[in-house]
């Protein structure tokens, strides 16, 4: 944050020169609670409605910082943010905003998944700190690029998986490091998502239904060009590969976080899946490659290392499919939530709810240990505020190093989550059988992964999903 620090220095020196021998207390200048502009960040928001409105509100933090610009393709949806920050200039196009607004120090990015990487990359290349909603990116290659760019540009970053700042995650890490349940070899993760349409193809285009105020082409961004399509904006895009990352992308960054951190995991070594989709039913022949499946089971393998000598297997299920509950938990009246985690160790089991809430420790013959996280308030604000404070402190600060989801962590972590989608999309590949009878789903196999090379080693056609095509004019540098 050299730019911010230099501005602070300039303002302080200017104030000292003009003050002469008089020292004026800050509270006299601005009243009680006054925060000098030099101590405030200039915040801009890309995606200012929906989740973007709370991300912006948390970054603004009741006047701790200044909101200098707002960007959204839908000003009606962003209306509350526009009314709350009347001095902030509004833009439809984030590129124009970044080009014209020179007072931006940090940017919140709360847009559909398919545009995260472009906006974050452009902001970081201009030296702006970024807070990007989960999942960090749309593809594995984008996650790797953002990780490397953040390091090269020395900007402070955070992914918006607010559970990463939950004290419950620290408790799970503490239990694992102190060997409370022994060697952990298996982790079950589940969710009731999707709660939006999946297992279907995108609706037909209908330009006549496009609301006048929506900048639809900017919403499409790097995806292939199409006319306005009802239902995609503002929410149902999550269930379509062109724009979203399905149930796994939506909830994986929340649910995988505690076990991934506690076990000190890195790149996976393999992934496989099975899916339930309408096209798999003989009486419903529709093929839906555009849509994420209605439910999946994904198994991700992590290799043995010093911490996990036998390796670790993560098993993910969505669409309401929950894992079997072992007797040890049944005996102590454990009732699984709609989403959650079970970590199986050689001496016991750790469970944790969504966002790292309410970790529980179970061992044979002992009473369950419950770490109650209800004392925490507003994890969203805590997670965001730690980022803004780190931005003020600078890239090399202790505050930045203490962030729970900076891109140094969030990038490789997102790559791991999106490995599941790599398997799912490969699973959906098909071609006509030689005998002309039906189709061969030839991508249904276990995929072996070389994380350093970012490549599937045993099925080259799967590697098309490591990245994606970009529409002309929306290319992402170095991809």
C-alpha positions as CSV (number, residue, x, y, z in Angstrom):
1,X,0.0,0.0,0.0
2,X,2.7,2.4,-0.9
3,X,0.2,4.7,-2.5
4,X,-1.9,5.0,0.7
5,X,1.2,5.4,2.9
6,X,2.6,8.1,0.7
7,X,-0.7,10.0,0.7
8,X,-0.8,9.7,4.5
9,X,2.8,11.1,4.7
10,X,2.0,13.9,2.4
11,X,-1.1,15.0,4.3
12,X,0.7,14.8,7.6
13,X,3.6,16.8,6.4
14,X,1.3,19.4,4.8
15,X,-0.7,19.7,8.0
16,X,2.5,20.1,10.1
17,X,3.8,22.9,7.8
18,X,0.6,24.8,7.9
19,X,0.0,24.5,11.6
20,X,3.2,26.2,12.5
21,X,3.6,26.1,16.3
22,X,0.0,25.3,17.0
23,X,-1.1,21.7,17.7
24,X,-4.8,21.2,17.1
25,X,-6.3,18.0,18.6
26,X,-8.1,15.8,16.1
27,X,-11.3,15.8,18.0
28,X,-11.4,19.7,17.7
29,X,-11.0,19.3,13.9
30,X,-13.7,16.7,13.3
31,X,-15.6,16.2,16.6
32,X,-15.8,13.0,18.7
33,X,-15.0,9.9,16.7
34,X,-13.5,11.8,13.8
35,X,-11.2,9.8,11.6
36,X,-8.8,11.7,9.4
37,X,-9.1,11.1,5.7
38,X,-5.4,10.0,5.7
39,X,-6.4,7.1,8.0
40,X,-9.3,6.0,5.8
41,X,-9.2,3.7,2.8
42,X,-10.9,4.7,-0.5
43,X,-13.2,1.8,-1.1
44,X,-14.8,0.8,-4.4
45,X,-17.4,-2.0,-4.8
46,X,-17.9,-4.0,-8.0
47,X,-21.2,-5.7,-7.4
48,X,-23.0,-3.3,-5.1
49,X,-26.3,-5.1,-4.6
50,X,-27.2,-8.4,-2.9
51,X,-24.1,-9.9,-1.2
52,X,-22.1,-6.9,-2.6
53,X,-24.1,-4.5,-0.4
54,X,-23.0,-6.3,2.8
55,X,-19.4,-6.6,1.6
56,X,-19.4,-2.9,0.9
57,X,-21.1,-2.1,4.2
58,X,-18.5,-4.1,6.1
59,X,-15.6,-2.5,4.3
60,X,-17.1,1.0,4.9
61,X,-17.6,0.0,8.6
62,X,-19.7,2.9,9.7
63,X,-17.4,5.6,8.4
64,X,-14.1,4.0,9.3
65,X,-13.4,4.1,5.5
66,X,-14.7,6.1,2.6
67,X,-16.7,4.8,-0.3
68,X,-15.5,6.5,-3.4
69,X,-17.1,4.5,-6.3
70,X,-19.8,1.9,-6.9
71,X,-20.1,-0.4,-9.9
72,X,-23.0,-2.7,-10.9
73,X,-24.7,-3.8,-14.0
74,X,-28.1,-3.4,-12.3
75,X,-28.5,0.0,-10.5
76,X,-31.9,-1.0,-9.3
77,X,-30.5,-3.9,-7.3
78,X,-27.7,-1.7,-6.1
79,X,-30.2,1.0,-5.1
80,X,-29.6,0.7,-1.3
81,X,-25.8,1.1,-1.7
82,X,-26.3,4.1,-4.1
83,X,-28.6,5.8,-1.6
84,X,-26.3,5.1,1.3
85,X,-23.2,6.5,-0.4
86,X,-24.5,9.5,-2.4
87,X,-21.0,11.0,-2.9
88,X,-19.7,7.9,-4.5
89,X,-19.8,7.9,-8.3
90,X,-21.7,5.1,-10.0
91,X,-20.4,3.1,-12.9
92,X,-21.8,0.2,-15.0
93,X,-18.4,-0.9,-16.2
94,X,-15.7,-1.7,-13.7
95,X,-13.0,-1.1,-16.2
96,X,-14.1,2.5,-16.6
97,X,-14.3,2.9,-12.9
98,X,-10.7,1.6,-12.3
99,X,-9.4,3.8,-15.1
100,X,-11.1,7.1,-14.0
101,X,-11.1,6.8,-10.2
102,X,-7.7,7.7,-8.8
103,X,-8.7,7.6,-5.1
104,X,-9.4,3.8,-4.9
105,X,-7.2,1.9,-2.4
106,X,-9.2,-1.3,-2.1
107,X,-12.0,-3.0,-4.0
108,X,-14.7,-5.5,-2.9
109,X,-15.7,-7.9,-5.7
110,X,-19.1,-9.5,-5.3
111,X,-20.2,-10.6,-8.8
112,X,-21.0,-13.9,-10.4
113,X,-18.2,-16.4,-10.3
114,X,-17.2,-16.1,-14.0
115,X,-16.1,-12.5,-13.6
116,X,-14.2,-12.7,-10.3
117,X,-10.8,-13.3,-11.8
118,X,-10.9,-10.5,-14.5
119,X,-12.0,-7.8,-12.0
120,X,-9.5,-8.9,-9.3
121,X,-6.6,-9.2,-11.8
122,X,-7.3,-5.7,-13.3
123,X,-7.6,-4.2,-9.8
124,X,-4.4,-5.8,-8.5
125,X,-2.4,-4.8,-11.6
126,X,-3.3,-1.2,-10.6
127,X,-2.0,-1.8,-7.1
128,X,-5.4,-2.1,-5.5
129,X,-6.1,-4.4,-2.5
130,X,-9.0,-6.8,-3.2
131,X,-11.7,-8.7,-1.3
132,X,-13.2,-11.3,-3.5
133,X,-16.3,-13.4,-2.7
134,X,-16.0,-17.2,-2.7
135,X,-15.2,-19.1,-4.7
136,X,-12.1,-17.0,-5.5
137,X,-12.3,-17.9,-9.2
138,X,-14.3,-19.7,-11.9
139,X,-11.4,-22.0,-12.9
140,X,-8.3,-23.6,-11.4
141,X,-6.0,-21.7,-13.8
142,X,-7.6,-18.4,-12.7
143,X,-6.9,-19.2,-9.0
144,X,-3.3,-19.9,-9.8
145,X,-3.0,-16.6,-11.7
146,X,-4.5,-14.5,-8.9
147,X,-2.2,-16.1,-6.3
148,X,0.8,-15.3,-8.3
149,X,-0.4,-11.8,-9.2
150,X,-1.1,-10.9,-5.6
151,X,2.5,-11.8,-4.6
152,X,4.0,-10.0,-7.6
153,X,2.0,-6.8,-7.0
154,X,2.4,-7.0,-3.2
155,X,-1.3,-6.2,-2.6
156,X,-3.3,-7.3,0.4
157,X,-6.0,-9.8,-0.5
158,X,-8.8,-11.8,1.2
159,X,-11.4,-14.3,-0.1
160,X,-14.9,-13.8,1.3
161,X,-15.3,-17.2,3.1
162,X,-16.1,-15.5,6.4
163,X,-16.0,-18.8,8.3
164,X,-12.3,-18.6,7.9
165,X,-12.3,-16.0,10.7
166,X,-14.3,-18.2,13.0
167,X,-12.8,-19.1,16.4
168,X,-14.2,-22.6,15.8
169,X,-11.7,-23.2,13.0
170,X,-8.9,-22.4,15.4
171,X,-10.3,-24.8,17.9
172,X,-10.3,-27.6,15.2
173,X,-6.7,-26.8,14.3
174,X,-5.8,-26.9,18.0
175,X,-7.5,-30.4,18.5
176,X,-5.7,-31.8,15.4
177,X,-2.3,-30.4,16.3
178,X,-2.6,-31.8,19.8
179,X,-3.5,-35.2,18.4
180,X,-6.9,-35.3,20.2
181,X,-8.4,-37.8,17.7
182,X,-5.2,-39.4,16.4
183,X,-4.3,-39.7,12.7
184,X,-7.1,-38.4,10.5
185,X,-7.5,-40.3,7.2
186,X,-11.0,-39.5,6.1
187,X,-13.2,-36.4,6.0
188,X,-16.9,-36.3,5.1
189,X,-18.3,-32.9,3.9
190,X,-22.0,-32.5,2.8
191,X,-24.5,-29.8,2.0
192,X,-28.2,-29.4,1.1
193,X,-27.3,-27.1,-1.8
194,X,-28.3,-26.6,-4.6
195,X,-31.2,-24.4,-3.6
196,X,-31.4,-23.0,-7.2
197,X,-32.2,-24.8,-10.5
198,X,-29.6,-27.5,-11.5
199,X,-29.6,-30.5,-13.8
200,X,-31.3,-28.5,-16.5
201,X,-30.1,-26.5,-19.5
202,X,-30.2,-22.7,-19.7
203,X,-33.5,-21.1,-20.7
204,X,-33.9,-19.7,-24.2
205,X,-32.7,-16.2,-24.9
206,X,-35.4,-13.5,-24.9
207,X,-34.2,-10.0,-25.4
208,X,-37.7,-8.6,-25.1
209,X,-37.7,-9.4,-21.4
210,X,-34.5,-7.5,-20.6
211,X,-35.0,-4.8,-18.0
212,X,-34.0,-1.4,-19.4
213,X,-31.5,-0.5,-16.7
214,X,-29.5,-3.8,-16.9
215,X,-26.2,-3.7,-18.8
216,X,-26.6,-7.2,-20.0
217,X,-23.4,-7.4,-22.1
218,X,-21.3,-6.4,-19.1
219,X,-23.0,-9.1,-17.0
220,X,-22.0,-11.7,-19.7
221,X,-18.4,-10.4,-19.6
222,X,-16.0,-13.1,-20.6
223,X,-18.6,-15.7,-21.4
224,X,-19.9,-16.4,-24.9
225,X,-22.2,-13.8,-26.2
226,X,-26.0,-14.4,-25.7
227,X,-29.1,-12.2,-25.6
228,X,-30.8,-11.6,-22.3
229,X,-31.9,-14.8,-20.7
230,X,-34.6,-14.8,-18.0
231,X,-33.6,-16.2,-14.7
232,X,-29.8,-16.1,-14.8
233,X,-29.5,-12.7,-13.0
234,X,-29.5,-12.2,-10.1
235,X,-29.2,-15.8,-8.7
236,X,-29.9,-18.8,-10.9
237,X,-26.5,-18.4,-12.7
238,X,-25.0,-20.5,-9.9
239,X,-26.3,-23.7,-11.5
240,X,-24.7,-23.3,-15.0
241,X,-21.1,-23.9,-15.8
242,X,-20.8,-20.9,-18.0
243,X,-21.2,-18.6,-15.0
244,X,-21.2,-20.5,-11.8
245,X,-19.5,-23.4,-10.0
246,X,-22.6,-25.3,-8.6
247,X,-23.1,-26.5,-5.1
248,X,-19.4,-27.4,-4.6
249,X,-18.2,-23.9,-5.6
250,X,-20.9,-22.2,-3.5
251,X,-20.4,-24.1,-0.3
252,X,-17.0,-25.9,-0.6
253,X,-15.0,-22.9,0.4
254,X,-17.1,-22.6,3.6
255,X,-17.1,-26.3,4.5
256,X,-13.7,-27.5,3.4
257,X,-11.9,-24.7,5.2
258,X,-11.6,-26.1,8.7
259,X,-10.3,-29.6,7.8
260,X,-8.1,-28.3,5.0
261,X,-6.4,-25.8,7.3
262,X,-6.2,-28.1,10.3
263,X,-4.6,-30.9,8.3
264,X,-2.2,-28.6,6.5
265,X,-3.2,-29.9,3.1
266,X,-1.8,-28.9,-0.3
267,X,-2.6,-30.0,-3.8
268,X,-4.7,-33.2,-4.2
269,X,-3.3,-36.2,-6.0
270,X,-6.6,-37.5,-7.5
271,X,-10.3,-37.0,-7.8
272,X,-13.4,-39.0,-8.9
273,X,-17.1,-38.6,-8.8
274,X,-20.6,-39.9,-9.4
275,X,-23.5,-37.8,-10.3
276,X,-27.3,-37.9,-10.3
277,X,-28.7,-36.0,-13.2
278,X,-31.8,-36.1,-15.3
279,X,-30.0,-37.3,-18.4
280,X,-28.9,-40.4,-16.6
281,X,-32.5,-41.6,-16.3
282,X,-33.6,-43.7,-19.2
283,X,-37.1,-42.2,-19.2
284,X,-35.7,-38.6,-19.4
285,X,-33.2,-38.5,-22.3
286,X,-32.4,-34.8,-22.0
287,X,-28.7,-34.1,-22.0
288,X,-27.7,-31.1,-19.8
289,X,-24.0,-30.4,-20.2
290,X,-24.7,-26.7,-19.6
291,X,-26.0,-27.3,-16.1
292,X,-24.4,-28.6,-12.9
293,X,-25.9,-31.9,-11.8
294,X,-28.7,-32.0,-9.2
295,X,-26.5,-34.0,-6.8
296,X,-23.0,-35.4,-6.7
297,X,-20.6,-37.5,-4.7
298,X,-17.0,-36.4,-5.1
299,X,-13.9,-38.0,-3.6
300,X,-10.7,-36.0,-3.5
301,X,-7.4,-37.8,-2.5
302,X,-4.5,-36.1,-0.7
303,X,-1.1,-37.8,-0.7
304,X,0.7,-38.9,2.4
305,X,3.0,-36.4,4.0
306,X,4.7,-35.7,7.3
307,X,1.3,-34.6,8.9
308,X,-0.8,-37.3,7.2
309,X,1.3,-40.4,6.8
310,X,-1.5,-42.4,5.3
311,X,-2.9,-39.7,3.2
312,X,-6.4,-38.2,3.5
313,X,-9.6,-38.7,1.6
314,X,-12.3,-36.0,1.4
315,X,-15.7,-37.2,0.4
316,X,-18.2,-34.5,-0.7
317,X,-21.9,-34.9,-1.2
318,X,-24.5,-32.4,-2.2
319,X,-28.1,-32.2,-3.2
320,X,-29.2,-33.3,0.3
321,X,-27.2,-36.6,0.3
322,X,-25.7,-37.0,3.8
323,X,-23.0,-39.5,4.9
324,X,-23.8,-42.4,7.3
325,X,-23.5,-41.3,10.9
326,X,-21.2,-43.7,12.9
327,X,-22.4,-45.3,16.2
328,X,-20.0,-43.2,18.3
329,X,-22.0,-40.1,17.2
330,X,-25.4,-41.7,17.3
331,X,-24.9,-42.8,20.9
332,X,-24.3,-39.1,21.9
333,X,-27.4,-37.9,20.0
334,X,-25.4,-36.2,17.2
335,X,-27.8,-34.8,14.7
336,X,-26.3,-33.7,11.4
337,X,-27.1,-30.2,10.2
338,X,-28.1,-29.6,6.6
339,X,-24.4,-28.9,5.9
340,X,-21.4,-30.0,7.9
341,X,-18.1,-31.8,8.3
342,X,-17.0,-35.1,10.0
343,X,-13.2,-35.7,10.4
344,X,-12.4,-39.4,11.2
345,X,-9.3,-40.0,13.3
346,X,-7.8,-43.2,14.7
347,X,-8.9,-42.2,18.2
348,X,-12.1,-40.3,17.6
349,X,-14.1,-37.9,15.4
350,X,-14.3,-34.2,15.1
351,X,-17.5,-32.5,13.7
352,X,-18.0,-28.9,12.7
353,X,-20.9,-27.0,11.3
354,X,-21.0,-24.5,8.4
355,X,-18.7,-21.5,8.6
356,X,-16.6,-23.3,11.3
357,X,-19.3,-23.2,13.9
358,X,-19.7,-25.4,16.9
359,X,-16.8,-27.9,16.7
360,X,-17.4,-31.1,18.6
361,X,-15.0,-33.8,19.7
362,X,-16.1,-37.4,20.2
363,X,-14.0,-40.2,21.7
364,X,-15.1,-43.7,22.8
365,X,-16.1,-43.9,26.5
366,X,-15.9,-40.1,27.0
367,X,-18.3,-37.3,27.0
368,X,-18.6,-35.2,23.9
369,X,-16.6,-31.9,24.0
370,X,-18.5,-28.9,22.5
371,X,-16.8,-25.6,21.7
372,X,-19.7,-23.2,21.5
373,X,-19.2,-20.4,19.0
374,X,-22.4,-18.6,19.7
375,X,-20.4,-15.8,21.5
376,X,-19.2,-14.5,18.1
377,X,-21.0,-11.7,16.4
378,X,-21.0,-10.9,12.7
379,X,-18.3,-13.1,11.1
380,X,-18.8,-11.2,7.9
381,X,-17.7,-7.9,9.5
382,X,-14.9,-9.6,11.4
383,X,-13.5,-11.2,8.2
384,X,-13.8,-8.0,6.2
385,X,-12.5,-5.7,8.9
386,X,-9.4,-7.8,9.3
387,X,-8.7,-7.3,5.6
388,X,-9.2,-3.5,5.7
389,X,-6.9,-3.2,8.7
390,X,-4.3,-5.3,6.9
391,X,-4.6,-3.0,3.9
392,X,-3.8,0.0,6.1
393,X,-0.9,-1.8,7.7
394,X,0.6,-2.9,4.4
395,X,1.7,-6.0,2.5
396,X,4.6,-6.9,4.8
397,X,2.7,-6.3,8.0
398,X,1.8,-8.8,10.7
399,X,-1.9,-8.0,10.1
400,X,-1.6,-9.2,6.5
401,X,0.3,-12.3,7.5
402,X,-2.5,-13.0,10.0
403,X,-5.3,-13.0,7.5
404,X,-7.1,-16.3,7.3
405,X,-7.9,-16.3,3.6
406,X,-5.3,-14.2,1.8
407,X,-4.7,-15.4,-1.7
408,X,-1.6,-17.3,-0.6
409,X,-4.0,-19.6,1.1
410,X,-7.2,-19.0,-0.8
411,X,-5.7,-19.6,-4.2
412,X,-4.4,-23.2,-3.7
413,X,-7.5,-23.9,-1.5
414,X,-9.9,-22.8,-4.3
415,X,-7.9,-25.0,-6.7
416,X,-8.6,-27.9,-4.5
417,X,-12.4,-27.2,-4.3
418,X,-12.6,-26.7,-8.0
419,X,-10.9,-30.1,-8.6
420,X,-14.3,-31.6,-7.8
421,X,-15.8,-29.7,-10.6
422,X,-13.1,-30.9,-12.9
423,X,-14.2,-34.4,-12.2
424,X,-17.9,-33.6,-12.6
425,X,-17.5,-31.9,-15.9
426,X,-15.3,-34.7,-17.2
427,X,-18.0,-37.1,-16.0
428,X,-20.5,-35.3,-18.2
429,X,-18.5,-35.8,-21.4
430,X,-20.1,-38.1,-24.0
431,X,-19.9,-39.2,-27.6
432,X,-22.0,-41.5,-29.8
433,X,-21.2,-45.2,-29.6
434,X,-19.7,-46.8,-32.7
435,X,-22.8,-49.1,-33.0
436,X,-25.0,-46.0,-33.2
437,X,-26.9,-47.1,-30.1
438,X,-26.8,-44.5,-27.4
439,X,-23.7,-42.7,-26.0
440,X,-20.5,-43.5,-24.3
441,X,-19.8,-41.4,-21.3
442,X,-16.1,-41.8,-21.7
443,X,-15.0,-39.3,-19.1
444,X,-16.2,-41.3,-16.2
445,X,-13.0,-42.3,-14.5
446,X,-10.6,-41.4,-11.7
447,X,-8.4,-38.4,-12.6
448,X,-4.8,-38.2,-11.4
449,X,-3.6,-34.7,-10.7
450,X,-0.2,-33.1,-10.9
451,X,-0.8,-29.9,-8.9
452,X,2.5,-28.2,-9.7
453,X,2.0,-28.6,-13.4
454,X,-1.8,-28.0,-13.0
455,X,-2.6,-31.0,-15.2
456,X,-4.6,-34.2,-15.2
457,X,-2.0,-36.9,-16.2
458,X,-4.2,-39.8,-17.2
459,X,-7.1,-38.2,-19.3
460,X,-6.0,-35.2,-21.4
461,X,-9.5,-34.2,-22.4
462,X,-10.2,-33.3,-18.7
463,X,-7.6,-30.5,-19.0
464,X,-9.9,-28.4,-21.1
465,X,-11.7,-27.6,-17.8
466,X,-8.6,-26.4,-16.0
467,X,-9.2,-23.1,-17.8
468,X,-11.9,-21.8,-20.2
469,X,-12.4,-19.8,-23.4
470,X,-12.7,-16.0,-23.1
471,X,-14.9,-13.9,-25.3
472,X,-12.9,-11.5,-27.6
473,X,-12.2,-8.3,-25.7
474,X,-12.5,-10.0,-22.3
475,X,-9.3,-12.1,-22.4
476,X,-7.4,-12.6,-19.2
477,X,-3.7,-11.9,-19.5
478,X,-1.4,-14.9,-19.2
479,X,-4.2,-17.5,-19.7
